[in-house]
């Protein structure tokens, strides 16, 4: 496929870069940081010690985390190309 001044495979590299960026963003958003809380930040129930040791930095109990995960809505992807056709959606 002709890509103008771009080298062969440049389009695939852009797609892979977009996917890798999004995966890194999602992994960073799920990773807890800091010191674990003894009590849930939302419902104030005690977080079991086994959970605090397994996930350092955990802030929510299992029930609240499951509720948050169920309510998660993904965001749209990044338009690196910036073509008019893709902006008309």
N, CA, C and O of each residue as an XYZ file, in Angstrom:
356
protein
N       0.839     -1.172      0.000
C       0.000      0.000      0.000
C       0.889      1.241      0.000
O       1.834      1.339      0.783
N       0.583      2.165     -0.865
C       1.368      3.390     -0.965
C       1.089      4.271      0.245
O      -0.066      4.454      0.631
N       2.129      4.809      0.834
C       1.971      5.633      2.022
C       2.592      7.000      1.870
O       2.913      7.639      2.872
N       2.773      7.470      0.652
C       3.382      8.778      0.456
C       4.856      8.723      0.828
O       5.600      7.891      0.308
N       5.276      9.598      1.716
C       6.673      9.660      2.129
C       6.990      8.660      3.234
O       8.155      8.475      3.585
N       5.986      8.027      3.774
C       6.196      7.076      4.873
C       6.821      5.783      4.357
O       6.582      5.375      3.221
N       7.607      5.158      5.191
C       8.232      3.891      4.819
C       7.205      2.758      4.920
O       6.146      2.915      5.527
N       7.537      1.628      4.320
C       6.644      0.476      4.378
C       6.431      0.053      5.824
O       7.384     -0.042      6.597
N       5.199     -0.197      6.178
C       4.877     -0.633      7.525
C       4.621      0.492      8.508
O       4.371      0.232      9.685
N       4.678      1.749      8.050
C       4.480      2.883      8.958
C       3.065      2.906      9.533
O       2.875      3.260     10.697
N       2.085      2.536      8.735
C       0.700      2.529      9.208
C       0.530      1.480     10.305
O      -0.096      1.740     11.332
N       1.091      0.301     10.078
C       1.015     -0.745     11.105
C       1.732     -0.326     12.378
O       1.274     -0.641     13.477
N       2.851      0.379     12.247
C       3.568      0.858     13.424
C       2.723      1.857     14.209
O       2.736      1.848     15.439
N       1.990      2.717     13.506
C       1.108      3.672     14.173
C      -0.003      2.953     14.928
O      -0.329      3.317     16.057
N      -0.580      1.938     14.305
C      -1.648      1.172     14.948
C      -1.115      0.478     16.190
O      -1.753      0.520     17.242
N       0.034     -0.153     16.086
C       0.633     -0.831     17.234
C       0.977      0.154     18.345
O       0.803     -0.155     19.524
N       1.463      1.334     17.977
C       1.794      2.348     18.982
C       0.534      2.804     19.711
O       0.559      3.005     20.926
N      -0.556      2.968     18.983
C      -1.824      3.364     19.612
C      -2.303      2.295     20.592
O      -2.736      2.607     21.701
N      -2.222      1.052     20.179
C      -2.647     -0.056     21.038
C      -1.765     -0.127     22.277
O      -2.274     -0.273     23.388
N      -0.454     -0.026     22.102
C       0.462     -0.093     23.234
C       0.254      1.072     24.206
O       0.325      0.884     25.420
N       0.000      2.267     23.680
C      -0.274      3.427     24.538
C      -1.529      3.206     25.376
O      -1.545      3.499     26.571
N      -2.564      2.696     24.751
C      -3.827      2.466     25.458
C      -3.684      1.365     26.502
O      -4.216      1.487     27.605
N      -2.975      0.300     26.169
C      -2.749     -0.775     27.143
C      -1.955     -0.269     28.349
O      -2.266     -0.616     29.488
N      -0.941      0.542     28.101
C      -0.152      1.099     29.196
C      -1.012      2.012     30.075
O      -0.882      1.997     31.299
N      -1.890      2.805     29.451
C      -2.769      3.690     30.217
C      -3.729      2.889     31.084
O      -3.975      3.241     32.237
N      -4.270      1.809     30.523
C      -5.213      0.989     31.271
C      -4.531      0.259     32.428
O      -5.095      0.155     33.517
N      -3.327     -0.243     32.194
C      -2.600     -0.933     33.269
C      -2.255      0.034     34.393
O      -2.368     -0.316     35.568
N      -1.835      1.249     34.042
C      -1.484      2.240     35.061
C      -2.713      2.672     35.865
O      -2.607      2.935     37.063
N      -3.861      2.744     35.224
C      -5.082      3.164     35.911
C      -5.550      2.113     36.911
O      -6.178      2.464     37.910
N      -5.267      0.854     36.677
C      -5.711     -0.221     37.566
C      -4.729     -0.498     38.695
O      -5.103     -1.131     39.683
N      -3.507     -0.050     38.581
C      -2.481     -0.370     39.558
C      -2.611      0.547     40.777
O      -2.489      1.765     40.642
N      -2.857     -0.022     41.974
C      -2.921      0.821     43.169
C      -1.530      1.331     43.547
O      -0.526      0.659     43.311
N      -1.486      2.508     44.127
C      -0.214      3.080     44.564
C      -0.350      3.540     46.013
O      -1.455      3.801     46.488
N       0.760      3.636     46.696
C       0.764      4.114     48.069
C       0.527      2.995     49.061
O       0.636      1.812     48.737
N       0.203      3.395     50.269
C      -0.021      2.446     51.353
C      -1.459      1.935     51.310
O      -2.387      2.691     51.022
N      -1.632      0.665     51.596
C      -2.977      0.081     51.631
C      -3.775      0.673     52.781
O      -3.231      0.977     53.842
N      -5.064      0.832     52.555
C      -5.954      1.284     53.615
C      -6.461      0.079     54.391
O      -6.616     -1.008     53.834
N      -6.717      0.274     55.675
C      -7.259     -0.806     56.489
C      -8.768     -0.905     56.293
O      -9.349     -1.981     56.436
N      -9.403      0.231     55.962
C     -10.845      0.265     55.746
C     -11.125      0.816     54.345
O     -10.415      1.697     53.860
N     -12.160      0.288     53.711
C     -12.533      0.673     52.349
C     -12.816      2.176     52.272
O     -13.456      2.738     53.161
N     -12.340      2.814     51.216
C     -12.534      4.252     51.027
C     -13.977      4.600     50.698
O     -14.372      5.756     50.850
N     -14.781      3.634     50.251
C     -16.161      3.920     49.882
C     -17.172      3.477     50.936
O     -18.022      4.265     51.351
N     -17.084      2.225     51.367
C     -18.099      1.697     52.290
C     -17.603      1.608     53.734
O     -18.389      1.323     54.637
N     -16.319      1.846     53.959
C     -15.697      1.838     55.279
C     -15.698      0.478     55.968
O     -15.510      0.402     57.183
N     -15.911     -0.605     55.202
C     -15.762     -1.962     55.751
C     -14.274     -2.283     55.825
O     -13.475     -1.727     55.071
N     -13.908     -3.174     56.728
C     -12.502     -3.543     56.861
C     -12.045     -4.345     55.636
O     -12.740     -5.250     55.174
N     -10.884     -3.998     55.131
C     -10.288     -4.730     54.015
C      -9.469     -5.865     54.621
O      -8.609     -5.610     55.464
N      -9.713     -7.118     54.212
C      -8.977     -8.248     54.792
C      -7.461     -8.099     54.602
O      -6.995     -7.581     53.587
N      -6.718     -8.560     55.589
C      -5.266     -8.439     55.561
C      -4.662     -9.152     54.354
O      -3.684     -8.678     53.776
N      -5.244    -10.288     53.975
C      -4.727    -11.029     52.810
C      -4.829    -10.176     51.547
O      -3.923    -10.202     50.714
N      -5.907     -9.426     51.393
C      -6.067     -8.547     50.222
C      -5.056     -7.406     50.269
O      -4.480     -7.049     49.242
N      -4.838     -6.836     51.441
C      -3.870     -5.738     51.576
C      -2.458     -6.196     51.260
O      -1.663     -5.438     50.704
N      -2.145     -7.438     51.613
C      -0.805     -7.961     51.321
C      -0.663     -8.341     49.843
O       0.403     -8.171     49.250
N      -1.741     -8.855     49.261
C      -1.693     -9.278     47.857
C      -1.622     -8.086     46.911
O      -0.961     -8.155     45.875
N      -2.301     -6.990     47.261
C      -2.332     -5.788     46.414
C      -1.879     -4.578     47.223
O      -2.718     -3.846     47.747
N      -0.581     -4.354     47.334
C      -0.118     -3.174     48.070
C      -0.700     -1.898     47.465
O      -0.652     -1.694     46.252
N      -1.242     -1.053     48.317
C      -1.834      0.197     47.850
C      -3.321      0.105     47.606
O      -3.916      1.055     47.098
N      -3.946     -1.023     47.956
C      -5.370     -1.201     47.704
C      -6.182     -0.235     48.575
O      -5.863     -0.024     49.745
N      -7.235      0.346     47.990
C      -8.058      1.331     48.692
C      -9.511      0.883     48.846
O     -10.248      1.452     49.651
N      -9.932     -0.132     48.081
C     -11.326     -0.562     48.085
C     -11.444     -2.033     48.469
O     -10.547     -2.833     48.206
N     -12.571     -2.373     49.096
C     -12.851     -3.776     49.380
C     -13.253     -4.475     48.069
O     -13.453     -3.820     47.046
N     -13.363     -5.766     48.112
C     -13.657     -6.537     46.897
C     -15.011     -6.145     46.311
O     -15.128     -5.974     45.098
N     -16.042     -5.997     47.160
C     -17.379     -5.652     46.657
C     -17.387     -4.297     45.959
O     -17.951     -4.165     44.873
N     -16.771     -3.295     46.570
C     -16.736     -1.961     45.953
C     -15.919     -1.967     44.664
O     -16.264     -1.278     43.705
N     -14.839     -2.745     44.642
C     -14.026     -2.828     43.426
C     -14.803     -3.490     42.296
O     -14.707     -3.065     41.145
N     -15.570     -4.526     42.617
C     -16.389     -5.186     41.596
C     -17.463     -4.244     41.074
O     -17.747     -4.240     39.876
N     -18.064     -3.447     41.949
C     -19.062     -2.466     41.514
C     -18.433     -1.425     40.595
O     -19.024     -1.046     39.585
N     -17.245     -0.969     40.944
C     -16.553      0.034     40.123
C     -16.174     -0.536     38.762
O     -16.309      0.136     37.740
N     -15.693     -1.793     38.754
C     -15.324     -2.430     37.484
C     -16.539     -2.630     36.585
O     -16.443     -2.481     35.366
N     -17.686     -2.969     37.182
C     -18.906     -3.178     36.395
C     -19.395     -1.870     35.787
O     -20.007     -1.879     34.719
N     -19.137     -0.750     36.449
C     -19.599      0.555     35.963
C     -18.609      1.209     35.002
O     -18.895      2.276     34.460
N     -17.439      0.581     34.782
C     -16.409      1.166     33.924
C     -16.902      1.298     32.489
O     -17.479      0.367     31.928
N     -16.667      2.463     31.908
C     -16.996      2.701     30.502
C     -15.714      3.117     29.794
O     -15.072      4.098     30.169
N     -15.356      2.364     28.777
C     -14.151      2.675     28.020
C     -14.288      3.983     27.270
O     -15.394      4.402     26.928
N     -13.175      4.616     27.018
C     -13.200      5.866     26.258
C     -12.812      5.594     24.817
O     -12.293      4.524     24.498
N     -13.061      6.547     23.959
C     -12.728      6.394     22.555
C     -11.233      6.336     22.344
O     -10.459      6.804     23.180
N     -10.833      5.769     21.241
C      -9.417      5.653     20.923
C      -8.822      6.970     20.489
O      -9.525      7.973     20.367
N      -7.539      6.964     20.258
C      -6.820      8.160     19.845
C      -6.731      8.174     18.328
O      -6.358      7.174     17.715
N      -7.069      9.294     17.728
C      -6.990      9.443     16.283
C      -5.639     10.057     15.945
O      -5.503     11.280     15.912
N      -4.638      9.215     15.693
C      -3.303      9.725     15.390
C      -3.210     10.267     13.959
O      -2.393     11.140     13.669
N      -4.031      9.755     13.099
C      -3.922     10.148     11.694
C      -4.545     11.511     11.454
O      -3.995     12.308     10.694
N      -5.673     11.798     12.077
C      -6.300     13.105     11.971
C      -6.977     13.363     10.639
O      -7.086     14.516     10.221
N      -7.439     12.312      9.958
C      -8.095     12.525      8.671
C      -9.496     13.087      8.890
O     -10.110     12.848      9.929
N      -9.994     13.825      7.920
C     -11.329     14.416      8.034
C     -12.404     13.347      8.162
O     -13.361     13.520      8.917
N     -12.260     12.251      7.438
C     -13.262     11.182      7.495
C     -13.419     10.653      8.917
O     -14.540     10.417      9.366
N     -12.320     10.467      9.626
C     -12.400      9.914     10.969
C     -12.912     10.940     11.967
O     -13.380     10.557     13.039
N     -12.842     12.225     11.657
C     -13.320     13.274     12.557
C     -14.802     13.547     12.380
O     -15.398     14.252     13.195
N     -15.412     13.003     11.332
C     -16.814     13.259     11.072
C     -17.741     12.305     11.826
O     -18.960     12.434     11.717
N     -17.204     11.364     12.576
C     -18.023     10.391     13.292
C     -18.885     11.047     14.340
O     -19.638     10.366     15.036
